């Protein structure tokens, strides 16, 4: 079936129209990355990990980590946002941050998830904060994985140099009107040089380059609206990939704020590919 949830949970919710509608954003059910993971297993842990991907990616990027988490008895979900990866065909100028927050919050409600460890990589850190505003009671902990951790009224573009922001806009407008193509240096930026310390393998590079797709420009241009600041009231962890400098300004601010558990991995941005064991250890720590 390909929905990345246990049959136990599916059976409990199959009669819900809202649940069926929410399934539209679920991807790579039994095996992000092509591994054949069982869908009918019965997790022994109370927590459910919901793993949200970053720019140009899809739920496929979590395959290695999902396998490890499920091996430890955790249920996992790795949805793909509308407008990216296998859901690129649904993209438009209206497909962005606001829509993605709504998708995830609706999914948590439709599947009646509780004790959720909500993990957001890169761009998806903004989604985390927005979902907390809608569904704080369902969330046990927020994990910002080398991610944007924004305040009310900010957008991803708030941390972009003006020339880079203008390039994103020009690429979208010069293409299909809404999608930014992945940068030509994506493999180096996200995985590091082959053979380098903390880098991904040649296989990881091929896997990544074959799957990156358009990024809806509205993911970065739309401002985050979190007037209640619910995310700040939840337990939250920041995991920094130390070999990726692009988010250093945002990370520096996180380190000055109270309420964070701050962790580091000596690797590049896509640590779910380059350091799945180290990342899994930190995620299980967060769940505890």
N, C-alpha and C positions, 0 to 999 in steps of 0.2 A: 504493500500500500504506500509506503514511503512517507510517513508522517512523523518520524522521529519521536514518538511517544509510546509508552507501554500500552499493551492491549488492556491492561487493568484500567488505565485512565481513559482510554478511548471508549471502552465499554460503558464506563460510568457516565460519559458525556455524549454518547452518540446521538441521543434524541434531541440535543440542543441545536436549534438553527443557528444561534450565534456561534457555537463551537465549529460547526461546519464552515461558516463564513470565515472564521479566523484561520482556518487551515490553509487559506490561500497564500499565506506568507511563510509556511513551513517548508523547508527544503532539506535535502540530503538526509532523509530520515534515518536510515539504518547505517549510513556509512559515509559521512563526510570524508572525501578523499578516496573513496572507492573501497574501503574496507567493509566486509560483510558483518556488521554488528547485529545481534539479535534484537528484534523489536518486541518480542514477547517475554522479555526477562522481567523479573519482579525486583525492583530496587530495594535494598535493605536500609538505605539511608533516608532520613526524613526530608533532607534538602533536595531541591531540584535546581540544577544549574541551567540558566537561560543565557546562551552565549551569543552576543550580538557583534557582527562584523563591522569593519571600517570601510573607508572609501575604496571604490572600485572592486571590492571583494564580494563574497557571498557566503552563505552558510557552509559551503565546502571547505573553507579554510580551517575549520575546527576539527577535522577528522581525527587527527592524532590525539588531541586533548580529549575529545569525546570518548574515544576508545579507552583511554586511561581512567577517566572519571567513571565510566560505566563499569570498568573492571574493579573499581573500589566500591561499587554498589550504589552509585548516584544515578538518578534519572537526569537526562540532558535533553535540551532543545537547542537547535541552531537554525533559527529562521533566516530567510533572506529578505531584505527590504525590497519593497516595490521599486522598480526602476533600475535594479542592479542584478548582475549575474543572470540566472535563468528567468528573472522577472523584468529584464530590460525592456521587453516589448510593451510593458505597461507604464513606462516612464513618460513624464510630461513636466511642464513648468510647475504644476501643482504637486508634483511628487517630490517631497523633501522632508525637512525636519518635522514639521507639524504632522504630516501623514504618517511618518515612521513612529512617532510617539504614540499616535492613536492606534496603530497596528499592534504594537507590543502590549499596550495597556488592555486592548480588547482581547488579545490572545490570553493574557493572564486571567482575565475575567471569564472568558468562554471555557477555559480548561479548569477553572476554579483552583488555580495554583496558589499554594501558600508555602512558606519557608523557602522562598525563592532567593537564590544567590544570583543576582543579575550582573552579568559581566559585559562591559562595553569596551571594545577595542577602538582606539583612534577616534574617528568621527562619532562612533556610537556612544562615547562618553556623554555627549550632549543629549542623546536620546535617553540615557539612564536618568539624568536629572529631570527630564520632562516626564518620564514614566513614574518616577517617585512622587511627583505632584498629583498623579492620578490614582496610583495604586500602592501607596506606602504600606498599607496594612498587609499586603501580600508579600512584602519583601523583607528578607532577613538581613541581607547585606548587599551593598553596592560595591562593585569592584571596577575601578577605572583602570583599564589596561593600556598603558602608554597612550592615554586618551585626553581629549579636551575635558576639563572640569570648569564649566562656565558659570557665570552669575546671571541673574535675571537681566534680560535685555541685551545680552551679548550674543554674538554669532561666531561661527568659526572664522569668518572674515575679519572679526575684531582683532585676531592675532596674526593676520597675514600682512606681509609688506604690501603696500599699494600696488606695486608692479606685478606681484604674483596674483593678487586678487583680480586685477584688470586682465591678466592673461587667462585666468579661469573663465571670466565672463566672455572674453573674445572667442575662446575656443568653443564655448557652448553656443554662442550666437552664430559663429561661422560654421557650425555643424548642423545638428538637427534642431537647434534652438534651445535645448535644455540639458544636453549631456556633455560632460567634460571627459575626454579620453584619458587613459592612464598615462603618466609621464613615461618617456622613453627610457628613463633611468630607474624605473620602478624596482626591478630586481635588485640592483645595487643598493638602492635606498632602503628597501624593506628587508632584504636578506643579507646584505653585505657581500664582500668579494668571496668567491669560492676558495675554500682553504684557509680563510682568515679566522681569527679567534672570534667565536660567537656567531659565525656566519652559517647560512644555510648551505646545503649540498647542491650539486649540479642538478640532481633530481628535483629538489625543492624549487629551483629556479624554473625548470621546465614546467613543473606543475603550476606555479604561480603565473608565469607568462601566458600559458594557454587559457587561463580562466579570468584574468582581469577584464572588466567591462566598463562601460560608461558610468560616470558619477553624475546624478542629477544636481544641477547647480544650486537648486533650492535647499539642498542639505547644508550648504555653507552660507547662503545669503540670508536665510530666515533666522530671525532672532529667537532665542530661548525665552519662553514666558514661564517663570516659576515664582509667582508672587508670594507664595506661602513659605518657600524655602524648605520644602519637605525633605529634600535630599540631605540637607545639613543636619536634620534630626535623626537620620538613620545611621547605623554603623556603616562605615565606608573605608575602603582600602584603595590606595593608589599603588600600582605596580609600574615602575619605570624601567624601560629598556634603555640602558645607559649609552648604547652606541647609536642612538637616533636623536640628533640634536634639535629637530624641527619644533619640538614642543617644550623646549627648555624654559621659555618664558612662563608658560602655564604651569610647569612643574615647580618652578621657583615659588610661584604664588601659593601652590598647594602646600609646600613645605613650611610656609609662614603661617598657615591657617591651623587652627586647633580642630581636633576631632578626627583627624586622619590617622590610619595605620599606613605607614609608607614603607614599601619594599622595592628592591631593585633586582634586575637580572642583567648580567653582563652579556648582552646580545643586541641584535638589531630589532627593528620595529615589529616584524612579524614573528614574535617569539612563539606563537602557537605552532609554527613550522620549524623554527631554528632551535627552540629549547622547550619542547613539550613536557619533558619530565620535570624540569625546574618550575615551569608554570603550573603544572598540575599540583605539585607540592604546595605552592603558594595559594592556589585556589581552595584546596582542601583545608589549609590553615584558615582561610577566610570563612569557610563554611562552619568551622568549629567555633 
